[in-house]
Amino acid sequence: MRLNQRQLEIFNAIMINKSMIAAAAALGTSQPTISRELRDMEQRIGFELFLRFGKRLTPTNQALLLHEVVRRAFVGMEEIGRAASAIRMHNAANCRVATIPAYAEAIIPRVAQRLLKLRPAVHLSLHSLEELSLQHEMATTVFDLGVTEGRFEYQGVVSQRINVGDLVCVLPVGHSLSAKRILEPTDFEDAPFVYFSQDDPYRRKLDDIFFAAGVSRSYAVETTTAASVCSMVSAGVGVSIINPLTAANYVGKGVVLRRFSVGVPYSLAVWRPTRKAGSTAAEKFTSVLKEVALEMRATLLSAMEEAPHFPPLPLPARPRQ
């Protein structure tokens, strides 16, 4: 079975445009041609791609699965075209970076800004992926770099870690716990808490710490990204503990940041396919990433040191005997 490029273009156009007529217009051809090529494609692969109800097409589950692969191929082709254009115009180096959503918001924009100032002739392509998807994509060596918090032990991929400090407590502005510079596990007793998802490794570490301290937090809500946690905290939903990079990105943005008495080290990981280890653009990106990460760590520590000091809250008066 061999599908030609034209059939893949037609299939992709139908999936994107939701109809044969719109797909034909997008490709500059006729609807009968689209219909004929689609039938030939289905015969070759041996299963139906669409359920037909009059002029309406509904993708089958098999079509949805196939389009995931086809879509990535077309994204890659578009990327090649953009890279070729950039190289022609500016002699640019190409650097494709995959990262998790937390870093796509907190640190990667700062790295991109500095990298382009230092070396404007870089065609930088950034993709935000969940951890499992990122691992799969790195295994296929589609990207030059992967920046995440997880460990990665696939053959053909080398990694290094950058320590950026400890996890940080995040509170709503005006919260009673903001009177303290350093928060103990016992301070969170019965406090409404914004949790990360259960498969998050740092969620499990924090759960172990609070369990060992005999502290029961009150479940407020569960979410998947540190930025979402901060938004929940800012809205007064609860308190939480987050990574220092996101915390640094939220300095002065509607939350209060405090140290946690139990040190939970946090580091980000940089993955690189072995066959791309000599990429100058990737090496420069990694170097700038380290610089920015350490600067964000220093900014966070400074912000917490400069936090206003409040006198201890008075203890309740003891009743007379």
Phi, psi and omega in degrees: 000126180221120178265141179269166184299324181296319179295320178294322177298317181294315179300314179297319181295321178294317180298322182283318186268349172074003178201157179291322182297313180294323178295319179298318179296319181294327183264357179070038180225190183259158179296319177300323178295316178300314181297317181295315180295323179294318179297320179296320179296316180296322178295321181292317184275342173088014175207159181284140177263334183221146169267131186254124175234090186067236179268358183269138178245134175239120182298139173281168177299324178296323179295320180296318179294316180296323183292332176302318180286315182297319181299317179297323179296319181288325175299319178297320179295318178297322180295320178298318179297316179295319180296318179298319179296317181295320180294320180297320185278323190229004186055045188277147170276148182255132180219112180259123185237129173254138180210166180277159183305323181300318181281330179299334178262322191274313190238325186300320177301324179292321178295316180299317180300314182289320181297319181289333174288321181284323185216084185296337183274052176237125175269097187263125180239118185247134182229127179263119184226150172292159188308311184294319178296322180296319178299317180297314182294324178292327179294333179273358180057032176291325186257156176279328181217149169234132180238115185208184179253353183270168176270153187217119188235028178288147177294139179089005179233129176253152182219157173218155183244146179239114181283128182238018176109200182252163174299154189231142176281139179233129187230154171293151176300133179087001180294146184300328180289346179290352176288346180255145177280324182234129182258135177267160175305323182294339178294341184265005180304122178063010179283135174303124190237135176268113185267151165278170180296159187292339180271003178285128183296326180283333172300316181294321178297316179293320178302319179296320181296313182290326177295317179296328180275356180070030184257132176251115175272155178269125181290121177258305181196161178237137180215174192253341183237154180294325178297320178294321176301313181297323178296319178296315180296315180301327180280357178087014181292324181178194177246169180197184177223127189228174179288152185292335180291312177295321178300316179297324180290340182257010175300125179074018183240045171088013174226163177249134183247133181223154176290153174253133186294335178263114182290122176241096184300142180231136178217153173256154182245139175247119180254144178214129175301137183303321184290348178249017187295339183267008183293119180296319180297318179294320178296319179293319178301315180297319179298314179293323178302316178299314180301311183293320180299316180291324177294319178295323177298316180295320178298317180296313180299319179297317180297322181284329177291326181275002180301138182300139181268129178249144176294153179304144178293138181294142177284147178297142181295139179284139177294144178292142179284000000 
